[in-house]
Amino acid sequence: MLENCQLLVIFNDGEQKLFNDVEVYGHQGDSDVFWFEKDNRRCFFPISQVKYFGASQLYNKETYFNFNEAEKEAVISTYNSSLIRKLKNAMGEYAEIKLVKDNPDGYCEFIIPKKWCKVSFPRILSDEQKAKMTEHLKAARTLRW
């Protein structure tokens, strides 16, 4: 939760509402509503009607991977601090990574080889594989202690 923030609510139909000076906001795991407090009053929105509920400054901080079929390089435009740190740390090892913008507001642009842009799907494990992994982890924890 953030204090005294600007809260953005985007509904499923596209309508947007901005609330200034929100003291706290949140969602309780067992409820079906989002809530926020302003001027010591609590307001509620049904989760089923909401597409986005959070600080407005976070919603507009996007990450783009941009490339076309003709060129061999891709451009990554991002505010994501984890991705920025990962790319900056790798620049010493990989000359192919080029930092082209590093703005004070946290925005960075990098150029990387297009062939590095991949989509990875989660591994689907059978019950037997899960059981084997569980036993392996239990054994490893036992050895460590």
Chimera marker file (.cmm) of the C-alpha trace (Angstrom):
<marker_set name="trace">
<marker id="1" x="0.000" y="0.000" z="0.000" r="1" g="1" b="0" radius="0.5"/>
<marker id="2" x="1.145" y="3.523" z="-0.716" r="1" g="1" b="0" radius="0.5"/>
<marker id="3" x="0.309" y="6.660" z="1.234" r="1" g="1" b="0" radius="0.5"/>
<marker id="4" x="-1.086" y="9.854" z="-0.291" r="1" g="1" b="0" radius="0.5"/>
<marker id="5" x="-0.956" y="8.598" z="-3.835" r="1" g="1" b="0" radius="0.5"/>
<marker id="6" x="-2.918" y="9.100" z="-7.002" r="1" g="1" b="0" radius="0.5"/>
<marker id="7" x="-5.053" y="5.988" z="-7.517" r="1" g="1" b="0" radius="0.5"/>
<marker id="8" x="-6.107" y="4.895" z="-10.989" r="1" g="1" b="0" radius="0.5"/>
<marker id="9" x="-9.081" y="2.590" z="-11.522" r="1" g="1" b="0" radius="0.5"/>
<marker id="10" x="-9.724" y="1.298" z="-15.051" r="1" g="1" b="0" radius="0.5"/>
<marker id="11" x="-12.975" y="-0.559" z="-15.477" r="1" g="1" b="0" radius="0.5"/>
<marker id="12" x="-13.558" y="-3.421" z="-17.913" r="1" g="1" b="0" radius="0.5"/>
<marker id="13" x="-15.624" y="-1.140" z="-20.167" r="1" g="1" b="0" radius="0.5"/>
<marker id="14" x="-12.622" y="1.234" z="-20.550" r="1" g="1" b="0" radius="0.5"/>
<marker id="15" x="-13.866" y="3.966" z="-18.192" r="1" g="1" b="0" radius="0.5"/>
<marker id="16" x="-11.073" y="5.455" z="-16.074" r="1" g="1" b="0" radius="0.5"/>
<marker id="17" x="-11.341" y="7.186" z="-12.706" r="1" g="1" b="0" radius="0.5"/>
<marker id="18" x="-8.487" y="8.997" z="-10.990" r="1" g="1" b="0" radius="0.5"/>
<marker id="19" x="-8.574" y="9.626" z="-7.239" r="1" g="1" b="0" radius="0.5"/>
<marker id="20" x="-6.090" y="12.103" z="-5.718" r="1" g="1" b="0" radius="0.5"/>
<marker id="21" x="-4.673" y="12.038" z="-2.173" r="1" g="1" b="0" radius="0.5"/>
<marker id="22" x="-5.654" y="8.447" z="-1.480" r="1" g="1" b="0" radius="0.5"/>
<marker id="23" x="-4.380" y="7.489" z="1.964" r="1" g="1" b="0" radius="0.5"/>
<marker id="24" x="-4.340" y="3.684" z="1.565" r="1" g="1" b="0" radius="0.5"/>
<marker id="25" x="-5.742" y="1.104" z="-0.840" r="1" g="1" b="0" radius="0.5"/>
<marker id="26" x="-5.825" y="-2.622" z="-1.187" r="1" g="1" b="0" radius="0.5"/>
<marker id="27" x="-7.549" y="-5.953" z="-1.570" r="1" g="1" b="0" radius="0.5"/>
<marker id="28" x="-8.079" y="-8.664" z="0.977" r="1" g="1" b="0" radius="0.5"/>
<marker id="29" x="-7.399" y="-12.136" z="-0.378" r="1" g="1" b="0" radius="0.5"/>
<marker id="30" x="-10.728" y="-13.581" z="0.720" r="1" g="1" b="0" radius="0.5"/>
<marker id="31" x="-12.912" y="-10.737" z="-0.560" r="1" g="1" b="0" radius="0.5"/>
<marker id="32" x="-14.188" y="-9.889" z="-4.026" r="1" g="1" b="0" radius="0.5"/>
<marker id="33" x="-13.621" y="-6.115" z="-3.784" r="1" g="1" b="0" radius="0.5"/>
<marker id="34" x="-10.866" y="-3.554" z="-4.096" r="1" g="1" b="0" radius="0.5"/>
<marker id="35" x="-11.002" y="-0.713" z="-1.587" r="1" g="1" b="0" radius="0.5"/>
<marker id="36" x="-9.380" y="2.630" z="-0.881" r="1" g="1" b="0" radius="0.5"/>
<marker id="37" x="-9.533" y="5.245" z="1.865" r="1" g="1" b="0" radius="0.5"/>
<marker id="38" x="-9.696" y="8.977" z="1.352" r="1" g="1" b="0" radius="0.5"/>
<marker id="39" x="-10.706" y="11.573" z="3.946" r="1" g="1" b="0" radius="0.5"/>
<marker id="40" x="-11.317" y="8.752" z="6.436" r="1" g="1" b="0" radius="0.5"/>
<marker id="41" x="-13.955" y="7.153" z="4.192" r="1" g="1" b="0" radius="0.5"/>
<marker id="42" x="-13.608" y="3.773" z="2.519" r="1" g="1" b="0" radius="0.5"/>
<marker id="43" x="-14.813" y="3.147" z="-1.061" r="1" g="1" b="0" radius="0.5"/>
<marker id="44" x="-15.244" y="-0.259" z="-2.696" r="1" g="1" b="0" radius="0.5"/>
<marker id="45" x="-15.179" y="-1.605" z="-6.274" r="1" g="1" b="0" radius="0.5"/>
<marker id="46" x="-16.152" y="-5.161" z="-7.280" r="1" g="1" b="0" radius="0.5"/>
<marker id="47" x="-13.098" y="-6.987" z="-8.663" r="1" g="1" b="0" radius="0.5"/>
<marker id="48" x="-15.182" y="-8.430" z="-11.510" r="1" g="1" b="0" radius="0.5"/>
<marker id="49" x="-15.702" y="-4.917" z="-12.929" r="1" g="1" b="0" radius="0.5"/>
<marker id="50" x="-12.077" y="-3.716" z="-12.687" r="1" g="1" b="0" radius="0.5"/>
<marker id="51" x="-9.269" y="-4.155" z="-15.233" r="1" g="1" b="0" radius="0.5"/>
<marker id="52" x="-6.596" y="-2.168" z="-13.309" r="1" g="1" b="0" radius="0.5"/>
<marker id="53" x="-6.490" y="-0.901" z="-9.726" r="1" g="1" b="0" radius="0.5"/>
<marker id="54" x="-3.320" y="0.752" z="-8.478" r="1" g="1" b="0" radius="0.5"/>
<marker id="55" x="-1.015" y="3.745" z="-8.397" r="1" g="1" b="0" radius="0.5"/>
<marker id="56" x="-1.373" y="5.803" z="-11.555" r="1" g="1" b="0" radius="0.5"/>
<marker id="57" x="2.371" y="6.337" z="-11.993" r="1" g="1" b="0" radius="0.5"/>
<marker id="58" x="2.915" y="2.574" z="-12.251" r="1" g="1" b="0" radius="0.5"/>
<marker id="59" x="0.289" y="2.020" z="-14.945" r="1" g="1" b="0" radius="0.5"/>
<marker id="60" x="2.024" y="4.186" z="-17.541" r="1" g="1" b="0" radius="0.5"/>
<marker id="61" x="5.487" y="2.721" z="-16.972" r="1" g="1" b="0" radius="0.5"/>
<marker id="62" x="5.446" y="0.222" z="-19.808" r="1" g="1" b="0" radius="0.5"/>
<marker id="63" x="7.987" y="-2.094" z="-21.400" r="1" g="1" b="0" radius="0.5"/>
<marker id="64" x="8.169" y="-2.618" z="-25.158" r="1" g="1" b="0" radius="0.5"/>
<marker id="65" x="10.197" y="-5.039" z="-27.240" r="1" g="1" b="0" radius="0.5"/>
<marker id="66" x="10.181" y="-3.603" z="-30.770" r="1" g="1" b="0" radius="0.5"/>
<marker id="67" x="11.593" y="-5.229" z="-33.891" r="1" g="1" b="0" radius="0.5"/>
<marker id="68" x="10.729" y="-5.822" z="-37.520" r="1" g="1" b="0" radius="0.5"/>
<marker id="69" x="11.389" y="-8.696" z="-39.889" r="1" g="1" b="0" radius="0.5"/>
<marker id="70" x="14.041" y="-6.876" z="-41.956" r="1" g="1" b="0" radius="0.5"/>
<marker id="71" x="16.488" y="-5.889" z="-39.203" r="1" g="1" b="0" radius="0.5"/>
<marker id="72" x="18.620" y="-8.072" z="-36.961" r="1" g="1" b="0" radius="0.5"/>
<marker id="73" x="18.298" y="-5.874" z="-33.862" r="1" g="1" b="0" radius="0.5"/>
<marker id="74" x="15.470" y="-5.210" z="-31.418" r="1" g="1" b="0" radius="0.5"/>
<marker id="75" x="14.849" y="-2.182" z="-29.215" r="1" g="1" b="0" radius="0.5"/>
<marker id="76" x="13.798" y="-2.623" z="-25.591" r="1" g="1" b="0" radius="0.5"/>
<marker id="77" x="12.117" y="0.462" z="-24.105" r="1" g="1" b="0" radius="0.5"/>
<marker id="78" x="11.420" y="0.056" z="-20.403" r="1" g="1" b="0" radius="0.5"/>
<marker id="79" x="10.933" y="1.486" z="-16.926" r="1" g="1" b="0" radius="0.5"/>
<marker id="80" x="11.282" y="-1.998" z="-15.388" r="1" g="1" b="0" radius="0.5"/>
<marker id="81" x="14.146" y="-1.663" z="-12.890" r="1" g="1" b="0" radius="0.5"/>
<marker id="82" x="14.831" y="-5.413" z="-12.777" r="1" g="1" b="0" radius="0.5"/>
<marker id="83" x="15.161" y="-5.663" z="-16.566" r="1" g="1" b="0" radius="0.5"/>
<marker id="84" x="17.291" y="-2.496" z="-16.684" r="1" g="1" b="0" radius="0.5"/>
<marker id="85" x="19.639" y="-3.857" z="-14.005" r="1" g="1" b="0" radius="0.5"/>
<marker id="86" x="19.903" y="-7.213" z="-15.790" r="1" g="1" b="0" radius="0.5"/>
<marker id="87" x="20.764" y="-5.592" z="-19.137" r="1" g="1" b="0" radius="0.5"/>
<marker id="88" x="23.220" y="-3.083" z="-17.649" r="1" g="1" b="0" radius="0.5"/>
<marker id="89" x="25.000" y="-5.843" z="-15.715" r="1" g="1" b="0" radius="0.5"/>
<marker id="90" x="25.290" y="-7.948" z="-18.859" r="1" g="1" b="0" radius="0.5"/>
<marker id="91" x="26.735" y="-5.127" z="-20.983" r="1" g="1" b="0" radius="0.5"/>
<marker id="92" x="30.290" y="-5.885" z="-19.824" r="1" g="1" b="0" radius="0.5"/>
<marker id="93" x="29.997" y="-9.487" z="-20.946" r="1" g="1" b="0" radius="0.5"/>
<marker id="94" x="27.942" y="-8.954" z="-24.127" r="1" g="1" b="0" radius="0.5"/>
<marker id="95" x="29.087" y="-6.216" z="-26.504" r="1" g="1" b="0" radius="0.5"/>
<marker id="96" x="25.846" y="-6.723" z="-28.472" r="1" g="1" b="0" radius="0.5"/>
<marker id="97" x="23.864" y="-4.885" z="-25.766" r="1" g="1" b="0" radius="0.5"/>
<marker id="98" x="23.849" y="-1.147" z="-26.379" r="1" g="1" b="0" radius="0.5"/>
<marker id="99" x="22.347" y="1.394" z="-23.979" r="1" g="1" b="0" radius="0.5"/>
<marker id="100" x="20.941" y="4.219" z="-26.122" r="1" g="1" b="0" radius="0.5"/>
<marker id="101" x="18.893" y="6.150" z="-23.513" r="1" g="1" b="0" radius="0.5"/>
<marker id="102" x="19.169" y="6.389" z="-19.736" r="1" g="1" b="0" radius="0.5"/>
<marker id="103" x="16.761" y="9.049" z="-18.462" r="1" g="1" b="0" radius="0.5"/>
<marker id="104" x="16.692" y="10.364" z="-14.880" r="1" g="1" b="0" radius="0.5"/>
<marker id="105" x="13.015" y="9.312" z="-14.533" r="1" g="1" b="0" radius="0.5"/>
<marker id="106" x="14.048" y="5.620" z="-14.769" r="1" g="1" b="0" radius="0.5"/>
<marker id="107" x="13.337" y="5.083" z="-18.491" r="1" g="1" b="0" radius="0.5"/>
<marker id="108" x="15.984" y="3.238" z="-20.543" r="1" g="1" b="0" radius="0.5"/>
<marker id="109" x="16.323" y="2.030" z="-24.118" r="1" g="1" b="0" radius="0.5"/>
<marker id="110" x="18.581" y="-0.793" z="-25.179" r="1" g="1" b="0" radius="0.5"/>
<marker id="111" x="19.421" y="-2.387" z="-28.520" r="1" g="1" b="0" radius="0.5"/>
<marker id="112" x="19.925" y="-6.148" z="-28.469" r="1" g="1" b="0" radius="0.5"/>
<marker id="113" x="20.096" y="-8.887" z="-31.121" r="1" g="1" b="0" radius="0.5"/>
<marker id="114" x="16.568" y="-9.747" z="-32.253" r="1" g="1" b="0" radius="0.5"/>
<marker id="115" x="17.293" y="-13.471" z="-31.910" r="1" g="1" b="0" radius="0.5"/>
<marker id="116" x="17.478" y="-12.964" z="-28.122" r="1" g="1" b="0" radius="0.5"/>
<marker id="117" x="13.765" y="-12.037" z="-28.007" r="1" g="1" b="0" radius="0.5"/>
<marker id="118" x="11.951" y="-15.237" z="-27.133" r="1" g="1" b="0" radius="0.5"/>
<marker id="119" x="8.712" y="-16.327" z="-25.555" r="1" g="1" b="0" radius="0.5"/>
<marker id="120" x="9.106" y="-19.100" z="-23.004" r="1" g="1" b="0" radius="0.5"/>
<marker id="121" x="6.186" y="-21.172" z="-21.822" r="1" g="1" b="0" radius="0.5"/>
<marker id="122" x="6.025" y="-22.629" z="-18.336" r="1" g="1" b="0" radius="0.5"/>
<marker id="123" x="7.123" y="-26.210" z="-17.955" r="1" g="1" b="0" radius="0.5"/>
<marker id="124" x="4.211" y="-28.577" z="-17.342" r="1" g="1" b="0" radius="0.5"/>
<marker id="125" x="5.116" y="-31.304" z="-14.886" r="1" g="1" b="0" radius="0.5"/>
<marker id="126" x="3.332" y="-34.580" z="-14.338" r="1" g="1" b="0" radius="0.5"/>
<marker id="127" x="2.359" y="-35.587" z="-10.801" r="1" g="1" b="0" radius="0.5"/>
<marker id="128" x="5.218" y="-38.093" z="-10.860" r="1" g="1" b="0" radius="0.5"/>
<marker id="129" x="7.754" y="-35.389" z="-11.848" r="1" g="1" b="0" radius="0.5"/>
<marker id="130" x="6.426" y="-33.080" z="-9.119" r="1" g="1" b="0" radius="0.5"/>
<marker id="131" x="6.760" y="-35.831" z="-6.518" r="1" g="1" b="0" radius="0.5"/>
<marker id="132" x="10.354" y="-36.562" z="-7.641" r="1" g="1" b="0" radius="0.5"/>
<marker id="133" x="11.268" y="-32.879" z="-7.439" r="1" g="1" b="0" radius="0.5"/>
<marker id="134" x="9.701" y="-32.604" z="-3.978" r="1" g="1" b="0" radius="0.5"/>
<marker id="135" x="11.720" y="-35.566" z="-2.723" r="1" g="1" b="0" radius="0.5"/>
<marker id="136" x="14.897" y="-34.171" z="-4.304" r="1" g="1" b="0" radius="0.5"/>
<marker id="137" x="14.375" y="-30.779" z="-2.611" r="1" g="1" b="0" radius="0.5"/>
<marker id="138" x="13.645" y="-32.423" z="0.756" r="1" g="1" b="0" radius="0.5"/>
<marker id="139" x="16.874" y="-34.418" z="0.473" r="1" g="1" b="0" radius="0.5"/>
<marker id="140" x="18.869" y="-31.328" z="-0.506" r="1" g="1" b="0" radius="0.5"/>
<marker id="141" x="17.471" y="-29.367" z="2.476" r="1" g="1" b="0" radius="0.5"/>
<marker id="142" x="18.335" y="-32.209" z="4.824" r="1" g="1" b="0" radius="0.5"/>
<marker id="143" x="21.924" y="-32.270" z="3.569" r="1" g="1" b="0" radius="0.5"/>
<marker id="144" x="22.262" y="-28.517" z="3.925" r="1" g="1" b="0" radius="0.5"/>
<marker id="145" x="21.283" y="-28.499" z="7.605" r="1" g="1" b="0" radius="0.5"/>
<link id1="1" id2="2" r="1" g="1" b="0" radius="0.2"/>
<link id1="2" id2="3" r="1" g="1" b="0" radius="0.2"/>
<link id1="3" id2="4" r="1" g="1" b="0" radius="0.2"/>
<link id1="4" id2="5" r="1" g="1" b="0" radius="0.2"/>
<link id1="5" id2="6" r="1" g="1" b="0" radius="0.2"/>
<link id1="6" id2="7" r="1" g="1" b="0" radius="0.2"/>
<link id1="7" id2="8" r="1" g="1" b="0" radius="0.2"/>
<link id1="8" id2="9" r="1" g="1" b="0" radius="0.2"/>
<link id1="9" id2="10" r="1" g="1" b="0" radius="0.2"/>
<link id1="10" id2="11" r="1" g="1" b="0" radius="0.2"/>
<link id1="11" id2="12" r="1" g="1" b="0" radius="0.2"/>
<link id1="12" id2="13" r="1" g="1" b="0" radius="0.2"/>
<link id1="13" id2="14" r="1" g="1" b="0" radius="0.2"/>
<link id1="14" id2="15" r="1" g="1" b="0" radius="0.2"/>
<link id1="15" id2="16" r="1" g="1" b="0" radius="0.2"/>
<link id1="16" id2="17" r="1" g="1" b="0" radius="0.2"/>
<link id1="17" id2="18" r="1" g="1" b="0" radius="0.2"/>
<link id1="18" id2="19" r="1" g="1" b="0" radius="0.2"/>
<link id1="19" id2="20" r="1" g="1" b="0" radius="0.2"/>
<link id1="20" id2="21" r="1" g="1" b="0" radius="0.2"/>
<link id1="21" id2="22" r="1" g="1" b="0" radius="0.2"/>
<link id1="22" id2="23" r="1" g="1" b="0" radius="0.2"/>
<link id1="23" id2="24" r="1" g="1" b="0" radius="0.2"/>
<link id1="24" id2="25" r="1" g="1" b="0" radius="0.2"/>
<link id1="25" id2="26" r="1" g="1" b="0" radius="0.2"/>
<link id1="26" id2="27" r="1" g="1" b="0" radius="0.2"/>
<link id1="27" id2="28" r="1" g="1" b="0" radius="0.2"/>
<link id1="28" id2="29" r="1" g="1" b="0" radius="0.2"/>
<link id1="29" id2="30" r="1" g="1" b="0" radius="0.2"/>
<link id1="30" id2="31" r="1" g="1" b="0" radius="0.2"/>
<link id1="31" id2="32" r="1" g="1" b="0" radius="0.2"/>
<link id1="32" id2="33" r="1" g="1" b="0" radius="0.2"/>
<link id1="33" id2="34" r="1" g="1" b="0" radius="0.2"/>
<link id1="34" id2="35" r="1" g="1" b="0" radius="0.2"/>
<link id1="35" id2="36" r="1" g="1" b="0" radius="0.2"/>
<link id1="36" id2="37" r="1" g="1" b="0" radius="0.2"/>
<link id1="37" id2="38" r="1" g="1" b="0" radius="0.2"/>
<link id1="38" id2="39" r="1" g="1" b="0" radius="0.2"/>
<link id1="39" id2="40" r="1" g="1" b="0" radius="0.2"/>
<link id1="40" id2="41" r="1" g="1" b="0" radius="0.2"/>
<link id1="41" id2="42" r="1" g="1" b="0" radius="0.2"/>
<link id1="42" id2="43" r="1" g="1" b="0" radius="0.2"/>
<link id1="43" id2="44" r="1" g="1" b="0" radius="0.2"/>
<link id1="44" id2="45" r="1" g="1" b="0" radius="0.2"/>
<link id1="45" id2="46" r="1" g="1" b="0" radius="0.2"/>
<link id1="46" id2="47" r="1" g="1" b="0" radius="0.2"/>
<link id1="47" id2="48" r="1" g="1" b="0" radius="0.2"/>
<link id1="48" id2="49" r="1" g="1" b="0" radius="0.2"/>
<link id1="49" id2="50" r="1" g="1" b="0" radius="0.2"/>
<link id1="50" id2="51" r="1" g="1" b="0" radius="0.2"/>
<link id1="51" id2="52" r="1" g="1" b="0" radius="0.2"/>
<link id1="52" id2="53" r="1" g="1" b="0" radius="0.2"/>
<link id1="53" id2="54" r="1" g="1" b="0" radius="0.2"/>
<link id1="54" id2="55" r="1" g="1" b="0" radius="0.2"/>
<link id1="55" id2="56" r="1" g="1" b="0" radius="0.2"/>
<link id1="56" id2="57" r="1" g="1" b="0" radius="0.2"/>
<link id1="57" id2="58" r="1" g="1" b="0" radius="0.2"/>
<link id1="58" id2="59" r="1" g="1" b="0" radius="0.2"/>
<link id1="59" id2="60" r="1" g="1" b="0" radius="0.2"/>
<link id1="60" id2="61" r="1" g="1" b="0" radius="0.2"/>
<link id1="61" id2="62" r="1" g="1" b="0" radius="0.2"/>
<link id1="62" id2="63" r="1" g="1" b="0" radius="0.2"/>
<link id1="63" id2="64" r="1" g="1" b="0" radius="0.2"/>
<link id1="64" id2="65" r="1" g="1" b="0" radius="0.2"/>
<link id1="65" id2="66" r="1" g="1" b="0" radius="0.2"/>
<link id1="66" id2="67" r="1" g="1" b="0" radius="0.2"/>
<link id1="67" id2="68" r="1" g="1" b="0" radius="0.2"/>
<link id1="68" id2="69" r="1" g="1" b="0" radius="0.2"/>
<link id1="69" id2="70" r="1" g="1" b="0" radius="0.2"/>
<link id1="70" id2="71" r="1" g="1" b="0" radius="0.2"/>
<link id1="71" id2="72" r="1" g="1" b="0" radius="0.2"/>
<link id1="72" id2="73" r="1" g="1" b="0" radius="0.2"/>
<link id1="73" id2="74" r="1" g="1" b="0" radius="0.2"/>
<link id1="74" id2="75" r="1" g="1" b="0" radius="0.2"/>
<link id1="75" id2="76" r="1" g="1" b="0" radius="0.2"/>
<link id1="76" id2="77" r="1" g="1" b="0" radius="0.2"/>
<link id1="77" id2="78" r="1" g="1" b="0" radius="0.2"/>
<link id1="78" id2="79" r="1" g="1" b="0" radius="0.2"/>
<link id1="79" id2="80" r="1" g="1" b="0" radius="0.2"/>
<link id1="80" id2="81" r="1" g="1" b="0" radius="0.2"/>
<link id1="81" id2="82" r="1" g="1" b="0" radius="0.2"/>
<link id1="82" id2="83" r="1" g="1" b="0" radius="0.2"/>
<link id1="83" id2="84" r="1" g="1" b="0" radius="0.2"/>
<link id1="84" id2="85" r="1" g="1" b="0" radius="0.2"/>
<link id1="85" id2="86" r="1" g="1" b="0" radius="0.2"/>
<link id1="86" id2="87" r="1" g="1" b="0" radius="0.2"/>
<link id1="87" id2="88" r="1" g="1" b="0" radius="0.2"/>
<link id1="88" id2="89" r="1" g="1" b="0" radius="0.2"/>
<link id1="89" id2="90" r="1" g="1" b="0" radius="0.2"/>
<link id1="90" id2="91" r="1" g="1" b="0" radius="0.2"/>
<link id1="91" id2="92" r="1" g="1" b="0" radius="0.2"/>
<link id1="92" id2="93" r="1" g="1" b="0" radius="0.2"/>
<link id1="93" id2="94" r="1" g="1" b="0" radius="0.2"/>
<link id1="94" id2="95" r="1" g="1" b="0" radius="0.2"/>
<link id1="95" id2="96" r="1" g="1" b="0" radius="0.2"/>
<link id1="96" id2="97" r="1" g="1" b="0" radius="0.2"/>
<link id1="97" id2="98" r="1" g="1" b="0" radius="0.2"/>
<link id1="98" id2="99" r="1" g="1" b="0" radius="0.2"/>
<link id1="99" id2="100" r="1" g="1" b="0" radius="0.2"/>
<link id1="100" id2="101" r="1" g="1" b="0" radius="0.2"/>
<link id1="101" id2="102" r="1" g="1" b="0" radius="0.2"/>
<link id1="102" id2="103" r="1" g="1" b="0" radius="0.2"/>
<link id1="103" id2="104" r="1" g="1" b="0" radius="0.2"/>
<link id1="104" id2="105" r="1" g="1" b="0" radius="0.2"/>
<link id1="105" id2="106" r="1" g="1" b="0" radius="0.2"/>
<link id1="106" id2="107" r="1" g="1" b="0" radius="0.2"/>
<link id1="107" id2="108" r="1" g="1" b="0" radius="0.2"/>
<link id1="108" id2="109" r="1" g="1" b="0" radius="0.2"/>
<link id1="109" id2="110" r="1" g="1" b="0" radius="0.2"/>
<link id1="110" id2="111" r="1" g="1" b="0" radius="0.2"/>
<link id1="111" id2="112" r="1" g="1" b="0" radius="0.2"/>
<link id1="112" id2="113" r="1" g="1" b="0" radius="0.2"/>
<link id1="113" id2="114" r="1" g="1" b="0" radius="0.2"/>
<link id1="114" id2="115" r="1" g="1" b="0" radius="0.2"/>
<link id1="115" id2="116" r="1" g="1" b="0" radius="0.2"/>
<link id1="116" id2="117" r="1" g="1" b="0" radius="0.2"/>
<link id1="117" id2="118" r="1" g="1" b="0" radius="0.2"/>
<link id1="118" id2="119" r="1" g="1" b="0" radius="0.2"/>
<link id1="119" id2="120" r="1" g="1" b="0" radius="0.2"/>
<link id1="120" id2="121" r="1" g="1" b="0" radius="0.2"/>
<link id1="121" id2="122" r="1" g="1" b="0" radius="0.2"/>
<link id1="122" id2="123" r="1" g="1" b="0" radius="0.2"/>
<link id1="123" id2="124" r="1" g="1" b="0" radius="0.2"/>
<link id1="124" id2="125" r="1" g="1" b="0" radius="0.2"/>
<link id1="125" id2="126" r="1" g="1" b="0" radius="0.2"/>
<link id1="126" id2="127" r="1" g="1" b="0" radius="0.2"/>
<link id1="127" id2="128" r="1" g="1" b="0" radius="0.2"/>
<link id1="128" id2="129" r="1" g="1" b="0" radius="0.2"/>
<link id1="129" id2="130" r="1" g="1" b="0" radius="0.2"/>
<link id1="130" id2="131" r="1" g="1" b="0" radius="0.2"/>
<link id1="131" id2="132" r="1" g="1" b="0" radius="0.2"/>
<link id1="132" id2="133" r="1" g="1" b="0" radius="0.2"/>
<link id1="133" id2="134" r="1" g="1" b="0" radius="0.2"/>
<link id1="134" id2="135" r="1" g="1" b="0" radius="0.2"/>
<link id1="135" id2="136" r="1" g="1" b="0" radius="0.2"/>
<link id1="136" id2="137" r="1" g="1" b="0" radius="0.2"/>
<link id1="137" id2="138" r="1" g="1" b="0" radius="0.2"/>
<link id1="138" id2="139" r="1" g="1" b="0" radius="0.2"/>
<link id1="139" id2="140" r="1" g="1" b="0" radius="0.2"/>
<link id1="140" id2="141" r="1" g="1" b="0" radius="0.2"/>
<link id1="141" id2="142" r="1" g="1" b="0" radius="0.2"/>
<link id1="142" id2="143" r="1" g="1" b="0" radius="0.2"/>
<link id1="143" id2="144" r="1" g="1" b="0" radius="0.2"/>
<link id1="144" id2="145" r="1" g="1" b="0" radius="0.2"/>
</marker_set>
